[in-house]
Amino acid sequence: MKVFRNGKVFVQLKDLKYLFEYGGYIIPQSVYKKALKRTLDMTDEDKNEFIMFDDPKEVELFREIKYIIDLDQFKDMSDKEINDFLLSSKSKLEVLKAKADFTDKYFEKVRLRSKYRAEVNRLVGINDARLYNHGKLGVNVPETVTVKRKKLSIFGRRNG
């Protein structure tokens, strides 16, 4: 997840690790300097911690990256809206996987698998946003994001 506040962006360690491993973007050296060691030493306990980036180039980079979700886009969505979003994205995943499995072209297969992994990362982030909305994700979001707490529903219906 990422959160934009006052010209800064805060990005979770687990998303930074994904960015460093799978890339797809030209990453400024300053991002590596601020975050690479932390992602290499990351544990399950600190994977949800945020690192702040305030350089305009860094902030712009994270605005462009679509596979790291912006919490503000999902913080006020109902469970039904999030579930509908996840279901439509699941269809996209199935199409990407099928295309990757059936192409004979090596570089096309690599490209499609990379898109598939990016989409999975995005879906995990969306699910984390839903858990955060319900107070079920142990995350301290920087410079507080106000969320109306909802009761968690497995079936996508609001329980309160």
N, C-alpha and C positions, 0 to 999 in steps of 0.2 A: 504494500500500500504506500501511497504517497499523500502528503497533505501540503497544500500551498497556503502560506500565511505571510502577509506583510513583505512580499518580494522574496521570500525564502521558500524552499521546499524541504520537507522532511521525508526521508525514504527509509523503509524498513531494511534491516540488514539482509534478510532472506531474499528480498527483491534485488538488492545490490549484488548479492552473490550470483543470482541468476543472470543479471546483466553482464557481469564479468565472465561468466562461463559460456553464455550463448550469444551475447552481443547483438549484432545487427545495427549498431550505431557507432559513430565516431565519438569516443568517450574522452573528454578533456583530461589531461594529466592530473589536474587538481582533484578530480573525482577519485582517481586511483589513490592519490596521496592521502585523502581524507578517509577512505573506506576500505582499501584492499586488505590491510592487516586485520582489521576488525572482522571482515568476512571470512578470512582464512582461519581465524581463531574462534569463529562463531560456534556456539553450542545451542542446544534446544532451549535452554533458559533465556538466551539473549537474542534469538533469531527475530523476535518481534520488536526489538528496540529500533529507534529511529536515529538517523544521522542527518544533520542539518547541512544544507548547501545554500549559500547566499550569493555566489558569483552569478551574474546574469547569464553567462554561457551555460553554467550548470543548471540553473532554473529552466532555461529554454530547452535543454536536452530532456529533462524529465517531463516537460509539457508535451514533447513529441512522442515519448515512449508510451504506446497504448497498452502494452501487455503488463504494465504496472498500474494498477487501478488507482484512481483518485477517490479517496474516501468520501469527499464531498458529493460525488455523483450518486452515491448509494446510501448515504446516511439517512435520508428521509423516505426511502422506498419501503413499501410494505413487503411482507414476505411473499405475497402473491406476485408482485412485480418482479422481485428478485428471482423467484422460481421460474417465472416465464422467461426472463432474461437468460437464466442458466440453461433452460431447456432448448431455447433457440441456439445458444452457443454450443450445446452438446451436438446438435445436428451438424453444425459447422465442423466440429471435431471429427465426426464420423466421415464426412466428405473428405477432409484433409487426409485422414488415415487411409481411406480407400484409394485415393489418388496416389499416395506415396507407395502403397503396397503394389499397385498395378503398373507403375511406370518402370520402364527399362533404363531410363536415362539417369545415370548416377547423380549428377549435379541437381537435377530436378527432384530426385528422391531426397537428397540432403536438404534442399530448400523447403520442401513440403514438410519434412520431419521437424525442421527448425520452427516453421510456422505452427505446427501442431504443439510443440513444447511451449511456445509462447502463449498459445491459446489456453493450454492447461494451466500455466502460471496465472493467467488473467482470471480464470474460473476459480482457482484456489483463493485468489485475492478477493473476488466477489463474495465467496462463501465466508471468508474472514470478516468482510464488512458486515454481513448479516449477523454473524456471531457477535461482533462488536456492538451492533445496534441493540442486541439483547443483553449486553453486559456479560457475555459468556467467553470473551476473548481477553486474556490478560495483557492488554496493550495500554500503555500510557501515551495517548495521542498528544503531541506537542501543541501548545497554545490552544487549548481545549476546543474541541468540536462539539457543539451542542446537538444531542440526539434525543428524540422522543423515544424512550424505552418502550419496547413492545414485548409481549410474551412470545417466546419461541414456539413456532408451530412446525411440526414435521411435514404437514400436508399443505402448507402454503396459505392456510387460512389464519386470519388474525384471531387470537384468543383473548383479546381485551384491549 
